[in-house]
């Protein structure tokens, strides 16, 4: 176990960092569950999915003050670029910390850069960085605002139905119910049983986006267990839409909606969202995280649920002498080249081929 020191080891304010091991996973996950900004991509089980489904090398650090855990940092080693990335395939990454002073934040930055250097990486890319704003005030951090993410505060379902969500949502949910659509909330492995992956492939092809492998979802379900939650919507017993999310603490974060185009007019996605919102309220959860809001269609859809939009950024951390030369490189999905690639994927690649090629491309994009 590697111990990184920012100065003489004392319990009076010197931050220490260690590479976390599997023996640390219960304490690690407990920290994530109790942190107000913890998401499933911070959990140890997400590391299992990255390693087993994609073969990523991971560097997970825990930060302690006087033997007390005060922070964590999950990341992968992207060797082709020489960077640490926290976290791939997700809007939320970066360190989670509690109770750090400005001096501790400076120490944290030094420890992150030291760990990156020992891993032969020259910079650290943080996707989201929600909860690490204090650390990002230290020298060597560069921020690039990208878009927003959408949060709905939960409470009394009846109040949400009557006062928060708008008339269009209520109308669509009622339409789905009158059409005979039925819903069911599932957890753990049951959330991604067949035909989830087939619906997912159809949806990703429609979006022109390379899919994850089936193994990614299987290892994720095995890693985070009942924290994985889905609302299944059926028509005459056949699954036609599945909304997939994960819980941490008092939050549920939605990250995949898969549905059949032929039933869109019946509004199964609205029904799935509402049923999962009601379920979350019943579980005592306080935040329904709709995830990123990048495009006008996404923004308008999430607005009607009465959400609050928050800023979302990438951060880049480098040594002071090279920080100004580093460039944040996010995939610009609206660019001409990406639009052409999406159209080719959408119209020229058969679904059986997307199942094979998609994960390899997805790993290269680390998106």
N, C-alpha and C positions, 0 to 999 in steps of 0.2 A: 504494500500500500504506500503510494507516494504522498509525502507531506510537503506542502509548499508553504513557505514562511515569507511574510512581508517585513519581518523584523524579528527582534528577540522574542521568543515565545513567552508571553505573560498573559495572565487572565484579566488584565486591566484595560484592554482595548485593542489588542493586536489581533487582527483577523487571520485565521488559518484556513487553508483549503486542502482537502483530501480528495483523491479519486474515490468515488463511491463504488462499492461492490454489492453483489447480490444480497449479502448479509445486511446491508444498509437499507434494503428496499422497503421494509415495513415502516421504518422511521422516515424515510424519504417520502413515501406516499402519505403518511400522516401529516407531514409538513405541507404537502400540496393540498390535501383535503382541508386543512385549517387556514390556508392562505386565501384571502378574498379574491385574488386573481388567478388561482390555480385552475388549469384546464387539463383535459385528458392527455394532451401532448407533453405535459410535465411529468406524468405518472411513469413509474418504472415499467409498467406493462407496455407502454408505447415504445420504449427502448427495445423490448423483445421483438416487437413487430418490425422495427427498422433493421435489426440485426438478422432476424430469421427470414423475413420476406425479401429484403433488399441487399443483405450482406454488408450493410454500412458498419464501419468501425465507429464506436460511440465513445465519447469522453463525457462522463457525468461527474461533476464536482459538487462537494458539499462544503459549506462555509461554517466555521464555528468560532465563537467567542467564549473563552474560558470553558471549553468543553460543551457549550450549548449550541445546538444547531440554529443558525440564524439565516441560512440561505442555501439555495441549490441552483445548479446551472446544468441543464441537459444540452448536449450538442452531438453532432456527427462530424467526422473528419472527411471533408471533401478534398481528397488528395490531388485530384487533377487541377484544382484551383489553388490549393495551398491555404484553404480557409477552414475554420470551424463554422458550422451553421447550426443555429438554434431557432426553430426546428423546421425540418423539411415537411412539405405537404400540409402546412397548417398556417393559420393566421397569427397564432400566438406562440411565442417562444421567449428565450432570454432568461436571465436569472430572476428567481423569486426571492425576495429578502424581507426581513422584518426587523425594525428597530435599529437600522444602521445610521450612524452619524455621517456628516459629509466626509470626515477623515476616513471612516470605514469604507465609504464609497470609493475613495481614491485608492485605498488598499485593495478593494475588490477589483478595480480596473487593473492594477498591477498584477494581481494574482491570475486574472483571466489571461492577460498577455503572456505571463510566464508559462502558464499551462499550454497556451497555443504554441509558444516557441518550442517547448519540449516535445510537442506533437508535430514539429516541423511545419507549423502553420504561421503565416505572417499577419493574419487578420481574422476577425470574428464578425460574422454577419448574424444579426438578430432580427428575426421576423416577428414583428409585433412589439415585443418588449413591454407589454402591458404589465405594470407593477414594478418596472425597473427605472422609472423616470428620475428618481433621485440619483441612482448610479450613473445615469446618462448625463448628468450635469458635470461629471468629472472630465478632465482633459483627455483627449484621444477618442472621444465619441463623436460620431457624425450621424445626423438624423435626416431622413428623407420622408416627408409625409406622402402617403400613397392614396388612401381613400378613407372610408369610415367602416365601423362595425355597428351592429344594431342590437340594443338590449331592451328587453321588456321586463319591468318590475312586476313580480307576481304578487298575488294576494287573494282576495275573495273572488272566486271564478264568476259569480253572478255580477259583481261590480265590473270585472273585466269585460264580460259579455255585453253589459248594458251601457257602460260609460267609456271604456278605453278603446276597444276595437271598433272600427267603423261599420256603417250599414252594409257596405259591400261584402265584408267578411261574413256577417251574420246571414246575409242572403245566400252566399255561396255554400256555407255550411248547411243551411236548411235545404238547399237544392240537392246537395249530396245525400242527405238523409232521406229526403222524399224519393230519390232515385233508388233507394234500397241499399246504398253503400254502408258497409259495416266496418267497424274498426276494432283493433286489438293492440294493446301495448305488450311488447315482449322485451325480455332482458337477457343479457349474456349471449351465449351461442345461439339461442333461439331467435335472437333479433336478426341474424344474418343467414338463417337457414334458406335452402332453396324455396322459391326462385329469386331470392334477393339479388344474387349476383347477375342473373340474366336480365332483370329489370335495370340494374345498375349499368350494365354494358349498353343497353338500348339508350338509356339517358345520356351517357357519356358520348356515345357516337353522335347523337343528335346535337350535342353541344360542340362537337368537334374537338374533344379533349381525350387524350390517351388515358385509359383506365388504370387503376391499381390492379394488382393480381388478386385472385381469390384468396391466396395464401396470406396476403396482407390483412384482409379482414378476419381470417381465421385466427391468425396469431394475435391480432389486436383483441379479439373477443376472449381468447385464452388468457391474455395478459391483464386486461382491465376487468374481466369477468362481468358481474352484474351492473357495473357502471355503464356498460354499453346498453342503450335503450333505443327501441324503435317502435313506431306506430305503423302497423300494417292496416291497409284499407283493402277490403274485398268487395267484389261484385259477383253475386251468385256463387260465393265460395272461392272465387279465383282472386289471388292477390293482384291488385292493379296499381298500387302505389305504396311505397315504404319510405318513411321519414326516419333517418338514423341520426342519433346523437349520443352524447356521453355526459354523465354527471360527475362533478367534483364538488365537494362541500355542499353548498346550497345553490348550486348553479347547474343548469343543463345547457349544453352547447350543441347546436344542430350543425351537422356538416355535410349531410348527403340527403337529397331527395331524388328518388327514382320512381318513375311512373310510366304507364303506357299512354302514348299520345291519343289513342282512340277513346279514352275516357276523360280527357281533359275538360270537356264541356260539362261534366258532372262535378267538377271541382274537388277531386279527391285530395289534392295537396292542402287545400284550406281545411278540409275535415281532419286530415292527419295532424296539422299544426294545432288546431283547436283541441283535439282529443289529447294530444301530448301536453299542451298547456294545462288542461284540467288535471291530468295525471300528476304533473309536476307540482301543482298547487296542493293536491292531496298528499304528496310526499313531503310537504313542508319546504320545498325549494323556493328561493326568492328571486332568482334571475333566470329568464329564458333568453339565451344568447343565440340570436339569429345568424351570427357570423358576419362576414364581410358584406359590404354594400358598395359594389364597384360601378355598376352600370345603372342607367336610368330605370330600366325595368325592375332590377333588384331593389332599388331604392323605393320606387313606388309601391312595390308589393309589400315591403316591410313597413312602410309608413302607415299602411292601413291597419296594422296591428297595434298602433299607438306606441311605437318604440322610441327610444332616445338614441341618437347617433353620436358615436364617439370617434375621435381621431385615431387613425391607425397608421403606423410608420414602420420603416425599416431603420435599423441602426447598424453602424459599422464601427468597430473598435480596432484601433491600430496604435502602434507605438507613436509617440508625438512626432518623431522625425519623419514618419511616412504617412501619418494620418491624413494630411491635406492632399496627398497624391492618390489616395484610395478612392474608388468610385463604387457606389452602390449600384448593382446591376439587377434590377427586377425585370421579370418577363413582362413586356408590354403587350398584353393580349389584344389591344386595339390597333397594333401596328399592322402595316400592309403585309409584311411577311407572315406574321402570326395568323392574320385573317386568311391568307392563301393556304397555309398549312391546315388550319381548321376546316376549310372547305374541302380540301383533299381528303382529310380524315373522315369527314362527314359523308362524302359522296362516293369515294373511290375505294374505301377499305371495308371489306365485309366484316360483320360482327365476329365470326370465328377467328379472323386474322387479328382483330383488335385485342382479343383475349391473349394472343401470343406476343404481338409487338408492343402493345400498350404499356405493360409494366417496364419494359426496357427503356422506352422513351420517357416514361414518367420518372424513372430513376435519374436519367440524364438531366431532366429539367429540375429535379428536386423540388417540384411544386405540388 
